[in-house]
Amino acid sequence: MSSPDPSARPVVTRFAPSPTGYLHIGGARTALFNWLFSKHHGGKFLLRIEDTDRARSTKEAIDAILDGMRWLGLDWDGHEYYQSQFWSRHAEIAHRLLDRGAAYRCYMTQEELAEQREAAKRNRRPFRISSPWREVAEEQGDRPFVIRLKAPREGETVIDDRVQGRVTVQNAEIDDFVLLRSDGTPTYMLAVVVDDHDMGVTHVIRGDDHLNNAFRQIGIIRAMGWPEPTYAHVPLIHGPDGAKLSKRHGAMGVDAYRDELGLLPEAVSNYLLRLGWGHGDDEIISREQAIAWFDLDHVGKSPSRFDFKKLENLNGHYIREADDQRLADLVAPRLGITDRKKMLLVQAMPELKPRANTLLQLADGARFLFATRPLDFEEAAAALLTTEARTLLAATHNKLVALAKWDRESLEAVIREVAENSGIKLGKVAQPLRAALTGRTTSPGIFDVLALLGREESLARIADQMEPKE
């Protein structure tokens, strides 16, 4: 078990999504890593909705985030926080920084900023704000202003990141960024620091696209004299081609992995855990093992590539391990069947789930059980029902009608007898029989199909195909 950082404070992590869209798969992994780290150390895991962009934040997106978190089993301690509730606190800190001389009122106009930006572009150098108001303390009447942090100009800022290692940035590269806008609203850069401090966050675990932000945020922390959190910036997830995972690669919200792909939450969690973190050669890792084993020392520095096929195969493992009743409950809505018919689905699960890697495949494999007569046939299945095959179906039907006991053993004996009497291999009887019973060329074992459909339905489906079709 890895030990926490030297700080004596209890571990507190947080997940802070922006509700401008769905909970994407990269965000889900970030949430998982934070959740596991806090559980591993007996700490707290907090959820903060960063809804400061009121124009783009929606209730639907918030609901989708909460739903996705619950589906993955990532419960948070206490209630969820909303960043917009703390705007007055954010503004208070901006003014305290102003009083300390660590920030200043900047009265630069948009035209002046545009001129500086254009000059930087002409000179082919990075744009850095150079405000003439940096050392001016007097207020300028009613003129609108923003509050900027007075970033250090000399030296360097160093962060000992738990994933990236020791990272150094020259202070000359950090500009005097805005803390409070002219309308009095806080920027993300200020809000996240204040909220993390007030919530007692000890470890900031997030994507490495936030690494540059950390060097700005730590300037606020040091100016306030607050304890510095431990940073861990995790490499982003890439697509199979090595590019950043995007919609082009099929990147979707967590709800789509559940609803559209038919995946189980334990499979998605297991797969996300192994994207960038490992425990030896272990691939199948339970939630309990993950809590016991997870640490930051084994998070890799390189981006991981998302492999949908590997995820699907992993999901197949969890389907085979899952309780039959639970699977039936998940699959039944996809088939539109009643609770009364669900019992047949439960009975069929031991035969269906070895053939499926997703709930979609599971539902598709079970569809024949609830099909209405006359069946719809796949083209390949219809091709099996030749005149010769229909004669075999008639012979099979005659034997099955006389069967005293309708169980798997008795059914197998009859089908084998028909094949033997006809001087053909078992498959020559089983193939057209499967087509007649399911309308397909693939299904569970033919004896299991007969047993699951039962005497009346099986005989009726066979009888439908015994006569030559015009």
C-alpha positions in Angstrom: 0.0 0.0 0.0 1.4 3.4 -1.0 1.8 6.0 1.7 0.2 9.4 1.4 2.3 12.5 0.9 4.2 13.9 3.9 1.4 16.4 4.6 -0.4 15.5 7.9 -3.8 16.6 6.4 -6.3 13.9 5.7 -6.6 13.2 2.0 -9.3 15.1 0.2 -9.7 14.9 -3.6 -12.3 16.4 -5.9 -13.8 16.0 -9.4 -14.8 19.3 -10.9 -16.5 18.9 -14.3 -17.9 21.8 -16.3 -21.6 21.2 -17.1 -21.5 22.3 -20.7 -21.9 18.8 -22.1 -21.9 15.2 -21.2 -19.6 13.4 -18.8 -17.0 12.3 -21.4 -14.9 9.2 -20.9 -11.7 11.2 -20.0 -13.6 13.0 -17.3 -14.9 9.7 -16.0 -11.3 8.4 -15.7 -10.3 11.5 -13.8 -13.2 11.0 -11.5 -12.3 7.4 -11.0 -8.6 8.1 -10.2 -9.7 10.8 -7.6 -12.3 8.5 -6.1 -9.8 5.6 -5.8 -7.0 7.7 -4.4 -9.3 9.1 -1.6 -10.7 5.6 -0.8 -7.2 4.1 -0.8 -6.2 6.6 1.9 -9.4 6.7 3.8 -10.1 10.2 2.8 -12.9 12.2 1.2 -13.9 12.5 -2.5 -15.9 15.7 -3.3 -17.9 16.6 -6.4 -17.9 20.3 -7.6 -19.9 21.4 -10.6 -18.0 24.3 -12.2 -21.0 26.1 -13.6 -19.5 29.6 -13.8 -20.1 29.7 -17.6 -23.8 30.3 -17.1 -24.5 30.7 -20.8 -23.3 27.2 -21.6 -24.1 25.4 -18.4 -27.4 23.4 -18.6 -29.4 21.4 -16.1 -29.5 18.5 -18.7 -25.7 18.4 -18.6 -25.6 18.5 -14.8 -28.1 15.7 -14.6 -26.1 13.7 -17.2 -22.9 14.1 -15.1 -24.6 13.0 -11.8 -26.3 10.1 -13.6 -22.9 9.0 -15.1 -21.1 9.2 -11.8 -23.8 7.1 -10.1 -23.8 4.5 -12.9 -20.1 4.1 -12.4 -20.5 3.8 -8.7 -18.4 6.9 -7.9 -20.3 8.2 -4.9 -19.1 11.5 -3.4 -19.0 12.6 0.2 -21.7 15.0 1.2 -23.7 17.0 -1.4 -22.4 18.2 -4.7 -21.1 21.7 -4.7 -21.9 24.4 -7.4 -19.1 26.9 -8.1 -21.6 29.6 -8.9 -22.7 29.6 -5.3 -19.4 31.0 -4.2 -18.9 34.0 -6.4 -19.0 36.5 -3.5 -16.3 34.5 -1.8 -14.2 34.5 -5.0 -14.6 38.3 -5.3 -13.6 38.7 -1.6 -10.3 36.9 -2.2 -9.6 39.0 -5.3 -10.0 42.1 -3.2 -7.8 40.7 -0.4 -5.1 40.1 -3.0 -5.5 43.7 -4.1 -5.2 44.9 -0.5 -2.0 42.8 -0.1 -0.4 44.3 -3.1 -0.4 40.9 -4.9 -3.0 42.1 -7.4 -3.9 45.4 -9.1 -6.7 47.2 -10.9 -6.1 47.2 -14.7 -7.9 49.8 -16.7 -6.6 48.7 -20.1 -9.2 48.9 -22.9 -9.9 46.1 -25.4 -8.2 48.3 -28.1 -5.0 48.5 -26.0 -5.0 44.8 -25.5 -5.6 44.2 -29.2 -2.6 46.5 -30.0 -0.3 44.5 -27.7 -1.6 41.2 -29.2 -0.9 42.4 -32.7 2.6 43.7 -31.7 3.4 40.3 -30.3 2.2 38.6 -33.5 4.3 41.0 -35.7 7.4 40.3 -33.6 6.7 36.5 -33.5 6.8 36.3 -29.8 4.3 34.9 -27.2 1.7 37.4 -26.1 2.2 38.5 -22.5 0.2 41.3 -21.0 2.3 44.4 -20.1 -0.1 46.6 -18.2 0.9 50.2 -17.4 -1.4 49.9 -14.3 0.7 47.2 -12.6 2.3 49.6 -10.1 -0.5 52.2 -9.9 -2.4 52.0 -6.6 -4.8 54.9 -7.0 -8.3 54.2 -8.3 -9.4 55.9 -11.5 -12.9 57.1 -10.7 -15.7 55.2 -12.4 -13.6 53.8 -15.2 -14.2 50.0 -15.6 -11.3 47.7 -14.6 -10.4 44.1 -14.1 -8.3 42.8 -11.2 -5.1 41.1 -12.3 -2.7 39.0 -10.3 0.7 40.6 -10.0 2.7 37.6 -11.2 6.4 37.4 -10.3 8.7 38.6 -13.1 11.9 37.1 -11.9 13.0 33.5 -11.2 11.1 30.4 -11.8 8.2 28.4 -10.4 8.7 24.7 -9.7 6.0 22.1 -9.2 6.8 18.6 -8.0 4.1 16.7 -9.8 3.3 13.2 -8.7 2.9 12.0 -12.3 5.0 14.4 -14.4 7.8 14.8 -11.9 9.6 18.0 -11.3 8.4 20.7 -13.7 9.8 24.2 -14.0 8.5 27.3 -15.7 10.3 30.6 -15.9 8.2 33.3 -14.2 8.7 35.6 -17.2 6.4 33.2 -19.1 3.5 33.7 -16.7 1.4 36.8 -17.4 -0.7 39.0 -15.1 -3.9 37.1 -15.7 -7.4 38.3 -14.8 -8.8 37.3 -11.4 -12.0 39.4 -11.5 -13.7 40.6 -14.6 -15.0 44.2 -15.0 -18.5 43.0 -14.3 -17.4 41.6 -10.9 -17.5 37.9 -11.9 -14.5 35.7 -11.1 -12.5 33.9 -13.7 -12.1 30.1 -13.7 -8.5 30.5 -12.6 -9.4 32.3 -9.4 -12.6 30.3 -8.6 -10.9 26.9 -8.8 -8.1 27.9 -6.4 -10.5 29.5 -3.8 -12.9 26.5 -4.0 -10.1 23.9 -3.6 -8.7 25.8 -0.6 -12.1 26.2 1.1 -13.0 22.6 0.5 -9.7 21.4 2.0 -8.6 19.7 -1.2 -5.1 18.2 -0.6 -4.5 16.4 -3.9 -5.5 17.9 -7.3 -5.6 15.0 -9.8 -6.6 16.0 -13.3 -5.7 15.9 -17.0 -2.3 17.2 -18.0 -4.0 19.8 -20.2 -4.3 21.7 -16.9 -0.6 21.6 -16.1 0.0 25.1 -17.4 -2.9 26.3 -15.3 -1.2 25.0 -12.2 1.6 27.5 -12.5 -0.8 30.3 -12.6 -3.0 28.9 -9.8 -0.1 28.3 -7.5 0.7 32.1 -7.8 -2.7 32.8 -6.1 -2.1 30.2 -3.5 1.3 31.5 -2.5 0.1 35.1 -2.5 -2.6 34.1 0.0 -0.2 32.1 2.1 -2.4 29.0 1.7 -1.2 25.3 1.9 -0.2 24.1 -1.5 -2.0 21.0 -2.8 -0.2 18.0 -4.2 -0.6 18.0 -8.0 -0.9 15.0 -10.2 -1.4 15.7 -13.9 -2.5 12.6 -15.8 -1.8 12.2 -19.5 -4.9 12.5 -21.7 -6.5 9.6 -23.5 -5.7 9.3 -27.1 -7.5 7.5 -29.9 -6.2 4.4 -31.7 -4.3 6.6 -34.1 -2.4 8.4 -31.3 -4.3 11.7 -31.7 -6.2 13.2 -28.8 -9.4 11.2 -28.2 -12.3 13.1 -29.9 -15.7 12.6 -31.5 -13.8 11.5 -34.7 -12.7 8.4 -32.7 -16.2 7.7 -31.4 -15.6 9.5 -28.1 -19.0 9.7 -26.4 -20.5 10.5 -23.0 -20.6 7.8 -20.4 -24.3 7.4 -20.9 -23.7 6.3 -24.5 -21.3 3.6 -23.3 -24.3 2.3 -21.3 -27.2 2.9 -23.6 -25.8 2.8 -27.1 -22.9 0.3 -26.7 -24.6 -1.8 -24.0 -21.6 -1.9 -21.6 -21.6 -2.7 -17.9 -20.3 -0.1 -15.4 -17.8 -2.5 -13.9 -16.3 -3.2 -17.3 -16.0 0.5 -18.1 -14.4 1.2 -14.7 -12.0 -1.7 -15.0 -11.0 -0.5 -18.5 -10.5 3.1 -17.5 -8.4 2.1 -14.5 -6.0 0.3 -16.8 -5.8 3.3 -19.2 -2.6 4.8 -17.8 -2.3 2.9 -14.6 -1.3 -0.7 -13.9 -0.7 -3.3 -11.3 1.8 -5.8 -12.7 0.1 -7.9 -15.4 -3.3 -7.8 -13.8 -6.1 -7.0 -16.3 -9.2 -8.0 -14.5 -9.3 -5.8 -11.4 -12.3 -5.7 -9.0 -13.4 -2.5 -7.3 -12.1 -3.8 -4.0 -8.7 -4.6 -5.5 -8.5 -1.2 -7.2 -9.1 0.6 -3.9 -6.4 -1.5 -2.2 -3.8 -1.2 -5.0 -4.3 2.3 -6.5 -1.6 4.8 -6.1 -0.1 7.7 -8.1 3.3 6.2 -8.5 2.1 3.8 -11.1 0.3 6.3 -13.3 2.2 6.5 -16.6 3.6 9.6 -18.1 2.6 8.7 -21.7 -0.9 9.0 -23.1 -2.9 5.8 -23.4 -4.7 4.7 -26.5 -8.3 3.9 -26.4 -9.1 0.4 -27.8 -12.9 -0.2 -28.2 -12.4 -3.8 -29.1 -10.4 -4.5 -25.9 -13.1 -2.7 -23.9 -15.8 -4.9 -25.6 -13.9 -8.1 -24.8 -13.5 -7.0 -21.2 -17.2 -6.3 -21.1 -17.8 -9.9 -22.3 -15.9 -11.2 -19.3 -18.1 -9.2 -16.9 -21.3 -10.3 -18.7 -20.3 -13.9 -18.2 -19.6 -13.2 -14.5 -22.9 -11.2 -14.0 -26.0 -12.5 -12.2 -28.6 -13.8 -14.7 -31.5 -11.9 -13.2 -29.5 -8.6 -13.3 -28.7 -9.2 -17.0 -32.3 -10.1 -17.8 -33.4 -6.8 -16.1 -31.0 -4.9 -18.3 -31.8 -6.7 -21.5 -35.6 -6.9 -21.1 -36.2 -3.1 -22.0 -34.2 -3.6 -25.2 -36.5 -6.4 -26.2 -39.7 -4.7 -25.1 -40.9 -7.8 -23.1 -43.2 -8.0 -20.1 -42.1 -9.1 -16.6 -43.9 -12.4 -17.2 -41.7 -13.2 -20.2 -38.6 -12.1 -18.3 -38.4 -15.4 -16.5 -37.7 -17.1 -19.9 -34.9 -14.6 -20.4 -33.4 -15.5 -17.0 -33.6 -19.2 -17.8 -31.9 -18.6 -21.2 -29.0 -16.5 -19.8 -26.6 -19.4 -19.1 -26.8 -20.2 -22.8 -26.9 -16.7 -24.1 -24.2 -14.9 -22.2 -21.2 -17.0 -23.3 -21.9 -15.7 -26.9 -22.2 -12.0 -26.1 -19.8 -9.2 -25.3 -22.4 -6.5 -24.9 -25.9 -6.1 -23.8 -26.8 -5.3 -27.4 -25.4 -8.7 -28.5 -27.2 -10.3 -25.6 -30.5 -8.8 -26.6 -30.0 -9.7 -30.2 -29.1 -13.3 -29.3 -32.3 -13.6 -27.2 -34.6 -12.1 -29.7 -35.7 -15.4 -31.2 -37.2 -16.4 -27.9 -39.9 -13.8 -28.2 -40.4 -13.7 -32.0 -43.9 -14.0 -33.3 -44.9 -16.5 -36.0 -44.4 -16.5 -38.9 -40.7 -15.8 -38.2 -38.7 -13.3 -40.2 -35.7 -15.1 -41.8 -32.2 -14.0 -42.4 -31.3 -14.6 -46.0 -28.7 -17.2 -45.1 -31.2 -19.0 -42.8 -33.9 -19.0 -45.5 -31.4 -20.6 -47.9 -31.0 -23.6 -45.6 -34.7 -24.5 -45.9 -34.5 -26.5 -49.1 -37.0 -29.2 -50.1 -34.7 -31.8 -48.7 -34.4 -29.8 -45.4 -38.2 -29.5 -45.1 -38.5 -33.3 -45.4 -36.1 -33.6 -42.6 -38.1 -31.1 -40.5 -41.2 -33.2 -41.1 -39.4 -36.3 -39.9 -38.1 -34.4 -36.9 -41.6 -33.1 -36.1 -43.1 -36.6 -36.2 -40.5 -37.8 -33.7 -40.9 -34.8 -31.4 -44.7 -35.0 -31.3 -44.4 -38.4 -29.7 -41.8 -37.4 -27.2 -43.0 -38.1 -23.7 -40.5 -35.9 -21.8 -39.4 -32.5 -23.2 -36.0 -32.0 -21.7 -32.5 -31.5 -23.2 -31.4 -35.2 -23.0 -34.6 -36.5 -24.6 -34.5 -33.9 -27.3 -30.9 -34.7 -28.2 -31.7 -38.4 -28.4 -34.6 -37.7 -30.9 -32.5 -35.4 -33.2 -29.6 -37.8 -33.2 -32.1 -40.6 -34.1 -33.4 -38.6 -37.1 -29.9 -38.0 -38.3 -29.0 -41.6 -38.0 -32.1 -42.9 -39.7 -31.5 -40.5 -42.6 -27.8 -41.5 -42.9 -26.5 -38.0 -42.4 -24.5 -36.1 -39.8 -26.2 -34.4 -36.9 -25.3 -30.9 -38.4 -27.4 -31.6 -41.5 -30.5 -31.9 -39.3 -29.5 -29.2 -36.8 -28.8 -26.4 -39.3 -32.3 -26.4 -41.0 -33.9 -27.0 -37.6 -32.1 -24.0 -36.1 -33.3 -21.9 -39.1 -36.9 -23.0 -38.6 -36.8 -22.3 -34.9 -34.9 -19.0 -34.8 -34.9 -17.6 -38.3 -31.1 -17.4 -38.0 -28.0 -19.4 -38.6 -26.5 -18.8 -35.2 -28.1 -19.4 -31.8 -27.4 -21.3 -28.6 -27.1 -25.1 -29.0 -30.1 -26.5 -30.9 -31.2 -28.8 -28.0 -31.1 -25.8 -25.7 -33.2 -23.8 -28.2 -35.9 -26.5 -28.2 -35.9 -26.8 -24.4 -36.2 -23.0 -24.0 -38.9 -22.5 -26.6 -40.9 -25.4 -25.1 -43.0 -28.1 -26.8 -45.9 -26.1 -28.2 -43.9 -23.2 -29.7 -41.1 -25.5 -31.0 -43.5 -27.8 -32.8 -45.5 -24.8 -34.2 -42.4 -23.2 -35.6 -41.2 -26.4 -37.2 -44.6 -27.1 -38.7 -44.6 -23.7 -40.3 -41.6 -24.7 -42.4 -42.4 -28.4 -43.2 -44.4 -27.7 -46.3 -42.6 -26.6 -49.5 -42.9 -22.8 -49.9 -44.1 -21.2 -53.2 
